[in-house]
């Protein structure tokens, strides 16, 4: 099982709305995450907009690829894209760069 951690930056003026959107994630999006192997998925948000994501999966690249072809993910990424800083036009999920794990107990 791979443990994947990543960091993105939410626009400070959009933090409240970002939090609200995640209080009501679409059921079909939740199901797609489950079906494509995004297990034990959590997001943590600091007051400055620093977003830390964590998930567990058998194969992160494969889970990302499976999620990328779902219709619900395309809609979600399109709606979420404007919440982030410095994505260079990429979708948020395509901008995930895993942080190297150096210790685990």
Backbone bond lengths (Angstrom), bond angles and torsions (degrees), N, CA, C in turn:
res aa  C-N    CA-C-N  psi(-1)  N-CA   C-N-CA  omega(-1)  CA-C   N-CA-C  phi
1 X - - - 1.458 - - 1.525 108.30 -
2 X 1.311 117.19 126.11 1.462 122.33 175.09 1.523 109.28 -86.99
3 X 1.324 115.83 136.81 1.460 122.26 169.45 1.521 106.19 -102.81
4 X 1.313 116.90 124.82 1.464 121.95 -175.89 1.517 108.99 -119.51
5 X 1.328 115.79 128.91 1.456 122.58 175.79 1.522 107.31 -123.62
6 X 1.329 116.21 141.32 1.460 119.96 178.87 1.524 109.64 -146.78
7 X 1.326 114.62 164.48 1.463 120.85 -179.47 1.521 109.89 -132.24
8 X 1.319 115.88 135.11 1.459 123.40 171.68 1.527 107.39 -132.78
9 X 1.312 117.07 173.36 1.462 121.28 -179.30 1.523 109.67 -125.36
10 X 1.341 115.93 118.45 1.461 122.18 176.70 1.523 107.97 -85.23
11 X 1.310 116.78 139.13 1.469 121.15 177.22 1.531 108.91 -59.38
12 X 1.323 117.06 128.13 1.468 119.77 -177.10 1.526 114.23 -55.18
13 X 1.331 117.19 -33.97 1.467 119.66 -179.33 1.528 113.17 -78.39
14 X 1.343 117.95 -3.26 1.472 122.14 -178.55 1.524 112.63 -116.51
15 X 1.343 117.42 4.73 1.463 120.82 -174.78 1.524 112.07 -57.95
16 X 1.322 118.20 -49.21 1.464 120.07 -176.97 1.527 111.66 -59.74
17 X 1.309 116.60 -42.80 1.462 119.89 179.16 1.524 111.12 -67.47
18 X 1.330 117.33 -37.97 1.460 121.28 178.04 1.529 110.41 -60.86
19 X 1.323 115.84 -44.93 1.470 120.68 178.46 1.526 109.79 -62.02
20 X 1.315 116.88 -44.74 1.468 121.03 179.90 1.524 111.46 -61.13
21 X 1.324 117.42 -42.49 1.472 120.17 178.54 1.524 111.52 -60.64
22 X 1.319 116.35 -36.38 1.456 119.24 -178.75 1.526 113.13 -81.16
23 X 1.309 116.48 -10.91 1.467 119.76 171.91 1.530 110.03 -76.93
24 X 1.341 116.18 -14.06 1.466 121.57 -176.41 1.524 111.03 -136.41
25 X 1.322 117.17 49.50 1.470 120.50 178.39 1.528 108.33 -63.10
26 X 1.316 115.46 133.93 1.463 121.24 -177.68 1.529 110.59 -55.46
27 X 1.318 118.36 138.11 1.472 120.70 177.85 1.530 112.70 -56.02
28 X 1.336 117.00 -38.37 1.466 119.01 -179.41 1.531 111.80 -69.50
29 X 1.336 117.61 -26.59 1.462 120.71 175.12 1.527 109.48 -72.38
30 X 1.317 116.81 -43.87 1.472 120.45 176.36 1.530 110.55 -57.73
31 X 1.328 116.03 -43.20 1.460 120.42 -179.63 1.524 111.05 -65.45
32 X 1.328 117.18 -41.87 1.465 120.62 178.98 1.529 111.06 -62.71
33 X 1.326 117.43 -41.78 1.472 119.94 177.08 1.527 109.97 -58.97
34 X 1.307 116.45 -45.88 1.467 120.82 178.77 1.528 110.94 -61.73
35 X 1.321 115.93 -49.68 1.470 120.99 -175.54 1.520 113.37 -64.52
36 X 1.333 118.01 -27.22 1.465 120.84 -176.39 1.529 113.15 -98.15
37 X 1.337 116.65 2.94 1.460 119.81 172.01 1.509 116.65 97.34
38 X 1.339 118.06 18.47 1.466 121.31 175.96 1.527 106.84 -91.07
39 X 1.317 116.63 89.47 1.458 122.08 -174.56 1.525 111.54 -99.55
40 X 1.332 115.28 150.84 1.468 121.26 177.22 1.530 110.27 49.72
41 X 1.323 115.85 43.71 1.462 122.93 -174.21 1.522 109.84 -84.40
42 X 1.331 116.42 126.31 1.460 122.73 179.90 1.520 110.06 -134.47
43 X 1.329 115.18 149.21 1.461 122.14 172.35 1.521 108.09 -122.85
44 X 1.321 115.91 138.38 1.459 123.50 178.87 1.520 107.15 -125.57
45 X 1.323 117.42 134.11 1.454 120.77 -174.30 1.526 110.84 -128.08
46 X 1.334 115.80 125.11 1.459 121.08 175.20 1.520 109.67 -87.22
47 X 1.319 116.38 161.56 1.459 121.76 -177.90 1.526 113.73 -60.49
48 X 1.330 117.59 -24.94 1.470 120.84 -179.62 1.533 112.76 -86.06
49 X 1.340 117.05 1.29 1.454 121.07 179.37 1.522 114.52 98.09
50 X 1.319 117.60 -3.07 1.458 119.73 177.37 1.529 108.62 -67.35
51 X 1.323 115.65 121.70 1.457 122.39 -178.53 1.522 108.53 -110.00
52 X 1.312 116.12 125.97 1.467 121.59 175.45 1.522 107.42 -112.58
53 X 1.312 115.34 126.91 1.457 120.99 176.91 1.513 110.01 -111.84
54 X 1.326 115.40 148.52 1.461 121.69 178.48 1.526 107.96 -141.93
55 X 1.325 115.77 137.84 1.456 120.59 173.79 1.515 109.84 -151.80
56 X 1.306 114.21 164.17 1.458 121.38 174.65 1.521 107.61 -122.59
57 X 1.323 115.63 139.88 1.460 120.49 -177.60 1.525 109.55 -159.20
58 X 1.314 116.09 158.13 1.467 119.71 176.78 1.523 111.67 -71.08
59 X 1.328 117.10 -36.06 1.460 122.06 -177.17 1.528 107.28 -152.87
60 X 1.322 117.38 105.71 1.455 120.49 -173.87 1.517 112.75 -63.23
61 X 1.312 118.31 -44.66 1.461 119.77 179.75 1.525 111.14 -59.91
62 X 1.317 116.89 -41.47 1.470 120.34 178.65 1.522 110.92 -67.56
63 X 1.327 117.91 -40.87 1.470 121.25 178.61 1.520 110.51 -63.73
64 X 1.323 116.77 -41.00 1.472 120.98 177.11 1.527 110.35 -62.91
65 X 1.313 116.46 -44.48 1.467 120.62 -178.69 1.527 111.18 -65.14
66 X 1.320 117.39 -42.17 1.470 120.07 178.62 1.525 110.79 -63.30
67 X 1.338 116.63 -41.46 1.461 120.68 -179.23 1.524 110.87 -68.18
68 X 1.319 117.15 -36.55 1.464 121.78 -176.35 1.524 113.38 -61.37
69 X 1.323 117.74 -25.20 1.466 119.87 -177.24 1.527 113.08 -96.32
70 X 1.320 117.64 3.92 1.465 119.09 177.73 1.523 109.84 -83.88
71 X 1.308 115.60 143.39 1.465 121.42 179.83 1.521 110.97 -64.66
72 X 1.316 117.46 -40.48 1.462 120.48 -177.70 1.529 110.87 -65.83
73 X 1.312 117.26 -36.11 1.461 119.93 178.56 1.528 110.72 -66.94
74 X 1.307 116.68 -39.06 1.470 119.83 177.95 1.536 109.89 -59.74
75 X 1.326 117.18 -44.62 1.468 120.88 178.06 1.525 111.61 -64.47
76 X 1.337 116.27 -44.50 1.471 120.71 -178.54 1.531 110.83 -63.14
77 X 1.313 117.38 -46.25 1.467 121.11 -179.03 1.528 111.11 -63.15
78 X 1.325 116.20 -38.68 1.460 120.16 178.05 1.534 110.35 -62.41
79 X 1.317 117.41 -41.46 1.465 121.00 179.59 1.524 112.78 -73.63
80 X 1.317 117.88 -31.81 1.462 121.36 -175.89 1.528 114.12 -87.09
81 X 1.320 117.90 -19.34 1.459 121.56 -173.67 1.518 115.30 -53.44
82 X 1.318 117.28 -39.63 1.469 120.66 -177.55 1.527 114.03 -73.07
83 X 1.310 117.51 -8.19 1.462 120.79 179.48 1.531 112.57 -78.72
84 X 1.328 117.67 -15.77 1.458 121.18 -169.91 1.526 113.88 -107.25
85 X 1.314 114.44 154.79 1.458 124.49 177.30 1.531 108.57 -97.17
86 X 1.325 116.42 139.82 1.469 123.05 168.47 1.527 115.79 59.54
87 X 1.318 117.60 45.95 1.462 119.22 175.38 1.523 111.82 -92.74
88 X 1.317 116.83 -9.98 1.461 120.09 178.48 1.510 113.48 62.33
89 X 1.323 117.69 30.22 1.453 121.41 179.14 1.519 114.54 87.11
90 X 1.314 117.54 -6.34 1.470 120.84 179.65 1.524 110.17 -80.64
91 X 1.307 116.34 156.77 1.462 121.48 173.87 1.528 108.73 -68.43
92 X 1.325 117.46 149.58 1.466 119.49 -179.57 1.530 113.22 -53.91
93 X 1.331 117.84 -45.23 1.465 118.39 -177.04 1.523 112.37 -69.57
94 X 1.328 117.59 -24.35 1.462 120.85 176.18 1.524 111.48 -78.96
95 X 1.324 116.67 -11.48 1.467 122.17 -179.39 1.521 113.09 -95.28
96 X 1.306 115.76 1.89 1.467 119.47 -179.57 1.521 109.67 -71.95
97 X 1.309 114.84 123.89 1.454 121.69 174.54 1.530 106.52 -122.10
98 X 1.327 117.22 108.12 1.460 118.87 -175.88 1.528 112.51 -56.86
99 X 1.323 114.12 141.31 1.462 121.64 174.80 1.526 107.12 -87.09
100 X 1.312 116.03 134.43 1.464 120.97 -176.37 1.537 110.39 -67.03
101 X 1.305 115.99 128.17 1.460 121.64 175.46 1.527 108.80 -82.05
102 X 1.318 116.30 128.88 1.461 118.92 179.92 1.531 112.94 -116.99
103 X 1.339 118.59 -7.75 1.459 120.67 178.94 1.522 109.24 -157.89
104 X 1.326 115.74 139.90 1.460 121.68 175.43 1.520 108.25 -153.23
105 X 1.316 116.04 137.58 1.480 120.86 175.15 1.512 107.50 -108.35
